[in-house]
């Protein structure tokens, strides 16, 4: 987190900041509610990749896992979330407060500041940095970048797989950036489809 040198109390310094009106859950539910989309949870794509017909795959998982860690494992920083409900109307004055120094947790978020919810109780979440667990953040070190480039070279040789997102490109993106990347990739794939590859042959793997 960069050091602040002003009194701007917003989480980001972007000119325009917003959230989906009904939240991200509703947004993704509507995006996925299409007859051409089937969501399979708790499924390792390698168990079904030879069972389902596809011509082009959009892969958003860890790139090292895609290649079975043949060059070694890329390190990620993970997070642990501890959710707490409190019988008080408000716990802190803003949505997120960072604790960079003398605490086991790195920040506390109170969601009602973000959603505008009115309730006599409140829910907060403590975030703890962890070395192990679900991958969240690439670790920006020179040796990790060099290892990623070896996987990137492998990925560039595949014409039928596109790698998208934080884990697949081993790069930190904010939400607006990863949406922008996804839209740009979609346009490129659409252009490929116009040159002869059917658009309905795509398969997204997270």
N, C-alpha and C positions, 0 to 999 in steps of 0.2 A: 504494500500500500504506500503510495507516494506521500511525502510530508506535505501538509497543508501550510501555506503561507498567507492565508486569508481567512475570513470568517464565513465562507460559503459552507453551509451545513448540509448541502445535498451530498448524496452518496457518490454520484458522478458529477463531472463538470460539463457534460454535454449540454448544448443549447436546448435541445428538446428531449424530454424524458417522460416516458409513459409506460403503462402496463395495459394489457388487454382488459377491456371493460369488465368482463366476467371471469378474468383469471386465465392462466395458461392451461389449466385442465380443460375448461370448456373449449378453448381455442383448438387444442389438439384433438378433442373428441369430435369436433366438427370437421377438422381436416381429415380424420381417419374414417369418417362415416361415409364411405364411398364404396359402391359395389365392386370396384376393381381392387380394393385394398383389403387384405386379410392380415390381421395381427396375430402372431404366435408368440406367446410369452414363455419364459423358462425353457427356451429351445436353443440348443447349440446348432448354428446353421450348418456346421460340418456334418451333422447327422442327417440332414435333409437336402444338402446342396445337390446331390445326385438324383434326388427323387422328384424335384420340381423343375419343370422346364423354364429356362431363362436364357436370355442372350446377353444382358448387361446387368451387372450388379453395382449397387451403390452401397459402399461399406463405410460405416461410421464407428466401428469398434476400434480397439487398439491395433495399430498397424503391425506391431511385433507379433501379436497373437495370430494375425492373419497368416503370417509366414512361419508359424510354429516356432517362433523365437530362434530362428536359425543363426542369427548374428548376435544373440544375447537379448536380455530383457531390458526394455526401456523403463527407467524409474519414474514413478508418479508420486505426487503428494496426495494423500487421501484426507477425508474428514470424518469425524464422528459427530452426530447430532444428538443432543439430549433435550427432549421436549418437556416443558414444565407448564402446568396450568396454575394460575394464581388467583386467589379470591380477592383481587383488587382491580380497580377499573383501569389503572395504567401503571406500568412498571418503570418505564423510562420515557424521556421527553421526545425521542425520535425513533424511527423505524429500526435503525441499526447503530450500535455503538461498538467501536473497535477497542480491543484490549491488547496492545502489542507487546507489553512488557512483563509485568509481575503476576500473571494469571495463567492457569492451566488452559483456559479457553481463549480463543482469538477474537471472538465477537459474540454479541447477543442481539438477536433480532426479535422485535415485537410486531407481529403481523398486522394488528388492527390499525397501526399508523398507515400502512400501505393500502389496506382494503377499505378503510373508512368505516369498519364495523363498529357498531355501538353495543356494548355489553358490560354488565357489572363485573365480569371476570376478564382475565386476559391470558393469552398463551404466548410463551416466549421459547426460544431455542438457543441453547449454548452450542457453539461450534468449537471443536477441538481438532487441531492439526494432528494427523497420523501418518506414519510412514507406510503402513500396510492398510489394505482395504480396497474398496472400489476406487478406480483411478479417477481423479478429478483434475489435477493440475500437472502439466509437464514440468520437469525440473530443469530450469534454464542453465545448463552448464555446457562448456565446450565439448567435453567428451560425449555427452548425451546427444548434442546436435550432430556430432560426427557419426554416432551410431545410427541416428535417425536417417541421415543421408544415405546410408547403406540400404536401409529399407525403402527409402524413397526411390532409389535407383531400381530396385526390384519392382516397385509399383509402376514406374514409368514404362516398364516393358510389357505391362498387361493392357491390352486394348479393350478387354471386356469387363474391367472393374474400375470404378471411380471411387477415390478415397476422399471423404468429406468430414469436416468437424475436428474438434480438439484432439480426440484420441487417434483418429486416422491420419492426421497431419502433424501430430505432436507439436501443437502450437496453441497458446492461450487465446481464446476468443471471448469477447463479451457477447451477450445475446444478439445485439443488433449486427455485430460483425458476422456471427455464424449464420444468421438469417440471410445477410447479404451474400455470403459465400454460397449458401444453398441455392439462392435464386440465380446466381451467376452460373453455377454448375447446371442447373435445370435448363437455362437458355442454351448452353453449349450442347447438352444432350438432345434438346429439341431440334437444334440445327443438324445434329447427326441423324436424328430420326427423319428429318426432311430429305436427307440424302439417301434414304433407303432402309434405315433400321426402324422397325415399328416402335412407337412410343410405349405400347402396352407390354413390351418385352422387358421392361426394367424391373428389377427386384431390389428392395432396400433391405440391408442387413445391418442391425445395430450391434 
